[in-house]
Amino acid sequence: MNLLQILLLISYIIILILIKIKPHLFLRIRSFTALLYVHMLFMTMSYIHNDHRLMWFILFLVIGLMGLALSIQRHFQMYGYIIGRVMAYHFAIIALIVGSLFITPLIPTILTLPFQLLIQLAMVFLTVWQTYLFMTYAFLQRAPSVTRANLIVLGAGIYTEAVTPMLKARLDRAILLSRQLEQFHIIVSGGQGPDEPISEALAMQRYLLQQGIAPQQISMEAQSTNTRQNIFYSKRYLALHKQPHTVIVTSSFHILRALRLAERQQVRAFGYGAPTPHHWVSRELIRDYSGLLFQYPWAWVCFSVIQISICISNLFA
């Protein structure tokens, strides 16, 4: 173990402790981005020095799972079903990594390159997954510390002219936050899909009015059909109703991807997560997590090129 690896490991443990005692420090997408790069760096260093990658990977995984368990201990029974499904994803990816590690000694050295790349990508995917779960839980439990803000509520599919339970949860979260603010303006964002009777924005506006939100405090953005467009078309309303802060309100599993899409469109925002029915959460977590990672294309390209270069250099060492 070299000095850099020791420092990275200590930093990782400190970060997990901070997530537990100071979760507000991690309510920004930049925190996730920084931790993604840290994991990439650590796995790269282990590969360069050939320092028992599997051992380091398992160590990171165990520390991450222990930190996650400590964070959600108050709600462990509530999230028991979700935890079981999430652990199934863990074991599936671990099996992929271990299988690849067993295969590489059995095939010609030149053919190990794709397997080595797969191992590195899977290790980063699974260790960063811990960070994603930590932060998703933090967004659900803690409201942003702001006093004046524009709230962008992201839409979700509707089947009638009424909001669905998932969309209602997002709106209720926005209402809860608005009551804690000195000044606010709510932007409901969601267009009309081919199988929807009205736009999601209109359904959301009607619900907010029923809950006592004044009409002048609501703007409707009814053009968007995906999260990227939600942010893009909402920007004009941010300019019309200037507030010092912007908060994106959506389901907790969706927050990080929404914040990353906002960041890529130069919208600096906080996030506030709404609860989701448990039978959907585990599936949506892995889907949105994968979608979030795709929002870092150049990071993955650079990481892959470096891993391939290391593998090639090892072939000729």
ROKEMAR-971091 format. One record per residue (C-alpha): residue number from 1; residue in one letter; x, z, y. Coordinates in Angstrom, 2 decimals. Example, Ala and Ser with C-alpha at 12.3 -4.5 7.8 and 13.67 -1.06 7.14 Angstrom:
REM ROKEMAR-971091
LOKE  num  residuo       px       pz       py
LOKE    1        a    12.30     7.80    -4.50
LOKE    2        s    13.67     7.14    -1.06
***
This chain:
REM ROKEMAR-971091
LOKE  num  residuo       px       pz       py
LOKE    1        m     0.00     0.00     0.00
LOKE    2        n     1.51    -1.02     3.33
LOKE    3        l     1.02     0.60     6.73
LOKE    4        l    -1.48    -2.00     7.96
LOKE    5        q    -3.70    -1.48     4.91
LOKE    6        i    -3.59     2.29     5.39
LOKE    7        l    -4.59     1.91     9.04
LOKE    8        l    -7.42    -0.50     8.15
LOKE    9        l    -8.73     1.85     5.46
LOKE   10        i    -8.64     4.84     7.82
LOKE   11        s   -10.37     2.77    10.50
LOKE   12        y   -13.08     1.78     8.02
LOKE   13        i   -13.76     5.41     7.09
LOKE   14        i   -13.87     6.41    10.78
LOKE   15        i   -16.33     3.59    11.49
LOKE   16        l   -18.63     4.76     8.67
LOKE   17        i   -18.55     8.30    10.06
LOKE   18        l   -19.36     7.02    13.55
LOKE   19        i   -22.28     4.98    12.21
LOKE   20        k   -23.67     8.23    10.82
LOKE   21        i   -23.14    10.47    13.88
LOKE   22        k   -23.15     7.91    16.74
LOKE   23        p   -25.44     5.06    15.58
LOKE   24        h   -26.11     3.91    19.16
LOKE   25        l   -22.53     2.59    19.29
LOKE   26        f   -23.49    -0.02    16.69
LOKE   27        l   -26.67    -1.40    18.21
LOKE   28        r   -24.93    -4.56    19.42
LOKE   29        i   -24.07    -7.73    17.53
LOKE   30        r   -20.45    -7.45    18.67
LOKE   31        s   -20.06    -4.40    16.43
LOKE   32        f   -21.06    -6.44    13.39
LOKE   33        t   -18.78    -9.30    14.43
LOKE   34        a   -15.80    -6.97    14.77
LOKE   35        l   -16.44    -5.39    11.37
LOKE   36        l   -16.79    -8.82     9.75
LOKE   37        y   -13.35    -9.77    11.05
LOKE   38        v   -11.88    -6.44     9.88
LOKE   39        h   -13.11    -7.07     6.33
LOKE   40        m   -11.75   -10.61     6.38
LOKE   41        l    -8.38    -9.33     7.56
LOKE   42        f    -8.21    -6.58     4.94
LOKE   43        m    -9.07    -8.90     2.03
LOKE   44        t    -6.54   -11.43     3.31
LOKE   45        m    -3.79    -8.79     3.51
LOKE   46        s    -4.56    -7.61    -0.04
LOKE   47        y    -4.34   -11.20    -1.28
LOKE   48        i    -1.05   -11.88     0.55
LOKE   49        h     0.61    -8.77    -0.88
LOKE   50        n    -1.13    -9.12    -4.26
LOKE   51        d    -2.09    -5.45    -4.05
LOKE   52        h    -4.72    -5.15    -6.77
LOKE   53        r    -7.56    -6.84    -4.94
LOKE   54        l   -10.20    -5.59    -7.36
LOKE   55        m    -9.10    -1.97    -6.86
LOKE   56        w    -9.29    -2.29    -3.06
LOKE   57        f   -12.62    -4.07    -3.30
LOKE   58        i   -14.13    -1.33    -5.48
LOKE   59        l   -12.72     1.34    -3.15
LOKE   60        f   -14.34    -0.30    -0.12
LOKE   61        l   -17.57    -0.69    -2.07
LOKE   62        v   -17.68     2.95    -3.18
LOKE   63        i   -16.89     4.25     0.33
LOKE   64        g   -19.55     1.96     1.80
LOKE   65        l   -22.21     3.01    -0.71
LOKE   66        m   -21.42     6.69    -0.15
LOKE   67        g   -21.73     6.20     3.59
LOKE   68        l   -25.02     4.36     3.16
LOKE   69        a   -26.39     7.12     0.93
LOKE   70        l   -25.45     9.76     3.51
LOKE   71        s   -27.09     7.74     6.29
LOKE   72        i   -30.45     7.35     4.56
LOKE   73        q   -30.54    10.66     2.69
LOKE   74        r   -33.61    11.83     4.66
LOKE   75        h   -35.54     8.74     3.56
LOKE   76        f   -34.02     8.26     0.11
LOKE   77        q   -37.31     8.57    -1.76
LOKE   78        m   -39.04     6.23     0.69
LOKE   79        y   -36.42     3.52     0.15
LOKE   80        g   -35.90     4.10    -3.58
LOKE   81        y   -37.42     0.77    -4.64
LOKE   82        i   -35.39    -1.15    -2.06
LOKE   83        i   -32.17     0.62    -3.09
LOKE   84        g   -32.76    -0.38    -6.70
LOKE   85        r   -33.17    -4.04    -5.78
LOKE   86        v   -30.15    -3.95    -3.46
LOKE   87        m   -27.99    -2.46    -6.23
LOKE   88        a   -29.08    -5.31    -8.51
LOKE   89        y   -27.63    -7.75    -5.95
LOKE   90        h   -24.42    -5.69    -5.92
LOKE   91        f   -24.02    -5.87    -9.68
LOKE   92        a   -24.73    -9.61    -9.78
LOKE   93        i   -22.01   -10.37    -7.22
LOKE   94        i   -19.58    -7.91    -8.83
LOKE   95        a   -20.14    -9.70   -12.15
LOKE   96        l   -19.32   -13.00   -10.42
LOKE   97        i   -16.07   -11.56    -9.02
LOKE   98        v   -14.97    -9.90   -12.28
LOKE   99        g   -15.83   -13.02   -14.27
LOKE  100        s   -13.74   -15.17   -11.94
LOKE  101        l   -10.82   -12.72   -12.20
LOKE  102        f   -10.95   -12.93   -16.00
LOKE  103        i   -11.17   -16.73   -15.99
LOKE  104        t    -8.19   -17.41   -13.72
LOKE  105        p    -5.47   -16.33   -16.22
LOKE  106        l    -7.00   -18.57   -18.90
LOKE  107        i    -6.90   -21.89   -17.05
LOKE  108        p    -4.07   -24.02   -15.65
LOKE  109        t    -2.70   -22.52   -12.44
LOKE  110        i    -3.61   -25.52   -10.32
LOKE  111        l    -7.28   -25.12   -11.31
LOKE  112        t    -7.46   -21.49   -10.15
LOKE  113        l    -7.72   -22.44    -6.47
LOKE  114        p   -11.56   -22.69    -6.29
LOKE  115        f   -11.92   -19.47    -8.27
LOKE  116        q    -9.50   -17.62    -5.99
LOKE  117        l   -11.44   -18.82    -2.95
LOKE  118        l   -14.73   -17.80    -4.60
LOKE  119        i   -13.33   -14.32    -5.31
LOKE  120        q   -12.22   -13.83    -1.70
LOKE  121        l   -15.51   -15.09    -0.25
LOKE  122        a   -17.57   -12.93    -2.62
LOKE  123        m   -15.52    -9.83    -1.83
LOKE  124        v   -16.00   -10.25     1.90
LOKE  125        f   -19.69   -11.07     1.38
LOKE  126        l   -20.32    -7.87    -0.54
LOKE  127        t   -18.20    -5.47     1.55
LOKE  128        v   -19.69    -6.76     4.82
LOKE  129        w   -23.12    -6.40     3.19
LOKE  130        q   -22.62    -2.61     3.45
LOKE  131        t   -22.13    -2.97     7.20
LOKE  132        y   -25.26    -5.09     7.48
LOKE  133        l   -27.33    -2.47     5.63
LOKE  134        f   -25.93     0.35     7.78
LOKE  135        m   -26.75    -1.46    11.00
LOKE  136        t   -30.18    -2.62     9.85
LOKE  137        y   -31.09     0.99     9.14
LOKE  138        a   -29.70     2.09    12.53
LOKE  139        f   -31.81    -0.52    14.37
LOKE  140        l   -34.88     0.81    12.56
LOKE  141        q   -34.23     4.46    13.38
LOKE  142        r   -32.98     4.38    16.96
LOKE  143        a   -34.39     2.79    20.12
LOKE  144        p   -31.99     1.28    22.68
LOKE  145        s   -30.96     3.62    25.51
LOKE  146        v   -32.39     1.61    28.41
LOKE  147        t   -34.85     2.40    31.20
LOKE  148        r   -35.81    -1.09    32.41
LOKE  149        a   -35.95    -4.11    30.16
LOKE  150        n   -37.56    -7.36    29.11
LOKE  151        l   -38.83    -7.07    25.54
LOKE  152        i   -38.84   -10.28    23.48
LOKE  153        v   -41.14    -9.85    20.47
LOKE  154        l   -40.43   -12.50    17.85
LOKE  155        g   -43.38   -14.03    16.05
LOKE  156        a   -44.16   -14.16    12.33
LOKE  157        g   -46.56   -16.35    10.39
LOKE  158        i   -50.31   -15.71    10.73
LOKE  159        y   -53.15   -16.84     8.46
LOKE  160        t   -56.12   -16.01    10.69
LOKE  161        e   -56.43   -15.39    14.42
LOKE  162        a   -55.42   -11.76    13.83
LOKE  163        v   -51.83   -10.56    13.54
LOKE  164        t   -50.45    -9.84    10.06
LOKE  165        p   -49.15    -6.37     9.07
LOKE  166        m   -45.56    -7.53     9.66
LOKE  167        l   -46.36    -8.91    13.11
LOKE  168        k   -48.44    -5.84    13.96
LOKE  169        a   -45.45    -3.63    13.11
LOKE  170        r   -43.27    -5.61    15.54
LOKE  171        l   -45.86    -5.34    18.31
LOKE  172        d   -46.39    -1.62    17.70
LOKE  173        r   -42.64    -1.15    17.99
LOKE  174        a   -42.61    -2.98    21.33
LOKE  175        i   -45.52    -0.86    22.59
LOKE  176        l   -43.74     2.33    21.50
LOKE  177        l   -40.59     1.28    23.36
LOKE  178        s   -42.49     0.15    26.47
LOKE  179        r   -43.99     3.63    26.84
LOKE  180        q   -40.48     5.07    27.10
LOKE  181        l   -39.40     2.66    29.85
LOKE  182        e   -39.74     2.93    33.62
LOKE  183        q   -40.21    -0.85    33.97
LOKE  184        f   -40.81    -3.49    31.32
LOKE  185        h   -42.12    -6.97    30.68
LOKE  186        i   -43.08    -8.21    27.22
LOKE  187        i   -42.43   -11.80    26.15
LOKE  188        v   -44.34   -12.71    22.98
LOKE  189        s   -42.61   -15.65    21.32
LOKE  190        g   -44.06   -17.87    18.61
LOKE  191        g   -45.60   -21.32    18.40
LOKE  192        q   -48.36   -22.67    16.18
LOKE  193        g   -47.43   -23.86    12.71
LOKE  194        p   -49.38   -26.59    10.87
LOKE  195        d   -51.24   -23.98     8.79
LOKE  196        e   -51.89   -21.52    11.64
LOKE  197        p   -55.26   -21.49    13.47
LOKE  198        i   -53.72   -20.45    16.82
LOKE  199        s   -50.23   -19.87    18.16
LOKE  200        e   -48.50   -16.67    17.14
LOKE  201        a   -47.94   -15.91    20.83
LOKE  202        l   -51.69   -16.01    21.54
LOKE  203        a   -52.45   -13.72    18.60
LOKE  204        m   -49.77   -11.31    19.82
LOKE  205        q   -51.04   -11.38    23.40
LOKE  206        r   -54.57   -10.56    22.25
LOKE  207        y   -53.30    -7.61    20.22
LOKE  208        l   -51.27    -6.23    23.12
LOKE  209        l   -54.27    -6.51    25.45
LOKE  210        q   -56.39    -4.62    22.91
LOKE  211        q   -53.75    -1.87    22.91
LOKE  212        g   -53.94    -1.47    26.69
LOKE  213        i   -50.95    -3.50    27.88
LOKE  214        a   -51.75    -5.07    31.27
LOKE  215        p   -52.02    -8.90    31.32
LOKE  216        q   -49.41    -9.20    34.10
LOKE  217        q   -46.89    -7.45    31.85
LOKE  218        i   -47.14   -10.11    29.14
LOKE  219        s   -45.71   -13.64    29.04
LOKE  220        m   -46.51   -16.10    26.25
LOKE  221        e   -43.88   -18.45    24.83
LOKE  222        a   -45.82   -20.71    22.46
LOKE  223        q   -43.40   -23.60    21.78
LOKE  224        s   -40.92   -22.13    19.31
LOKE  225        t   -41.00   -22.67    15.56
LOKE  226        n   -37.86   -20.76    14.52
LOKE  227        t   -35.67   -17.89    15.71
LOKE  228        r   -33.22   -20.06    17.61
LOKE  229        q   -36.10   -21.62    19.56
LOKE  230        n   -37.63   -18.17    20.12
LOKE  231        i   -34.55   -17.25    22.12
LOKE  232        f   -34.11   -20.64    23.78
LOKE  233        y   -37.66   -20.94    25.12
LOKE  234        s   -37.83   -17.25    26.09
LOKE  235        k   -34.85   -17.59    28.44
LOKE  236        r   -37.01   -19.06    31.21
LOKE  237        y   -39.20   -15.92    31.20
LOKE  238        l   -36.12   -13.71    31.34
LOKE  239        a   -35.19   -15.53    34.54
LOKE  240        l   -38.71   -15.18    35.98
LOKE  241        h   -39.02   -11.46    35.23
LOKE  242        k   -35.55   -10.13    35.95
LOKE  243        q   -34.66    -6.81    34.35
LOKE  244        p   -31.19    -5.30    33.83
LOKE  245        h   -31.56    -5.34    30.03
LOKE  246        t   -33.09    -7.45    27.29
LOKE  247        v   -34.33    -6.01    24.00
LOKE  248        i   -35.25    -8.20    21.04
LOKE  249        v   -37.97    -6.61    18.89
LOKE  250        t   -38.45    -7.93    15.38
LOKE  251        s   -38.40    -6.71    11.78
LOKE  252        s   -35.31    -4.60    11.08
LOKE  253        f   -33.92    -7.03     8.48
LOKE  254        h   -34.10    -9.82    11.07
LOKE  255        i   -32.49    -8.04    14.04
LOKE  256        l   -28.83    -8.90    13.49
LOKE  257        r   -29.45   -12.60    12.94
LOKE  258        a   -31.69   -12.73    16.03
LOKE  259        l   -29.01   -10.98    18.11
LOKE  260        r   -26.34   -13.38    16.88
LOKE  261        l   -28.51   -16.39    17.77
LOKE  262        a   -29.11   -14.84    21.20
LOKE  263        e   -25.39   -14.26    21.69
LOKE  264        r   -24.64   -17.90    20.88
LOKE  265        q   -27.09   -18.86    23.65
LOKE  266        q   -25.47   -16.50    26.17
LOKE  267        v   -28.30   -13.97    26.02
LOKE  268        r   -26.94   -10.41    25.92
LOKE  269        a   -29.48    -8.23    24.19
LOKE  270        f   -30.11    -4.98    22.38
LOKE  271        g   -32.22    -4.85    19.25
LOKE  272        y   -35.04    -2.65    18.01
LOKE  273        g   -36.23    -2.97    14.43
LOKE  274        a   -39.74    -2.67    13.05
LOKE  275        p   -40.51    -1.48     9.50
LOKE  276        t   -41.41    -4.05     6.85
LOKE  277        p   -43.60    -3.70     3.72
LOKE  278        h   -41.23    -2.56     0.94
LOKE  279        h   -42.05    -5.33    -1.54
LOKE  280        w   -40.66    -7.88     0.93
LOKE  281        v   -37.62    -6.05     2.25
LOKE  282        s   -35.00    -6.57    -0.46
LOKE  283        r   -35.62   -10.32    -0.62
LOKE  284        e   -35.67   -10.70     3.15
LOKE  285        l   -32.53    -8.59     3.56
LOKE  286        i   -30.39   -10.90     1.42
LOKE  287        r   -31.94   -14.03     2.93
LOKE  288        d   -31.38   -12.96     6.53
LOKE  289        y   -27.93   -11.59     5.76
LOKE  290        s   -26.89   -14.96     4.35
LOKE  291        g   -28.40   -16.67     7.40
LOKE  292        l   -26.46   -14.31     9.68
LOKE  293        l   -23.14   -15.14     8.02
LOKE  294        f   -23.81   -18.85     8.53
LOKE  295        q   -23.83   -18.13    12.27
LOKE  296        y   -20.04   -17.64    12.09
LOKE  297        p   -19.01   -21.13    10.91
LOKE  298        w   -15.54   -21.19    12.42
LOKE  299        a   -14.70   -17.73    11.11
LOKE  300        w   -15.51   -18.85     7.57
LOKE  301        v   -13.64   -22.14     7.97
LOKE  302        c   -10.52   -20.33     9.21
LOKE  303        f   -10.83   -17.67     6.50
LOKE  304        s   -11.20   -20.30     3.77
LOKE  305        v    -8.24   -22.34     5.02
LOKE  306        i    -6.06   -19.23     5.07
LOKE  307        q    -7.09   -18.24     1.53
LOKE  308        i    -6.43   -21.74     0.22
LOKE  309        s    -3.04   -21.77     1.95
LOKE  310        i    -2.12   -18.42     0.36
LOKE  311        c    -3.19   -19.66    -3.06
LOKE  312        i    -1.14   -22.86    -2.71
LOKE  313        s     1.92   -20.92    -1.53
LOKE  314        n     1.57   -18.62    -4.55
LOKE  315        l     1.53   -21.65    -6.85
LOKE  316        f     4.95   -22.73    -5.61
LOKE  317        a     6.44   -19.25    -5.20
***
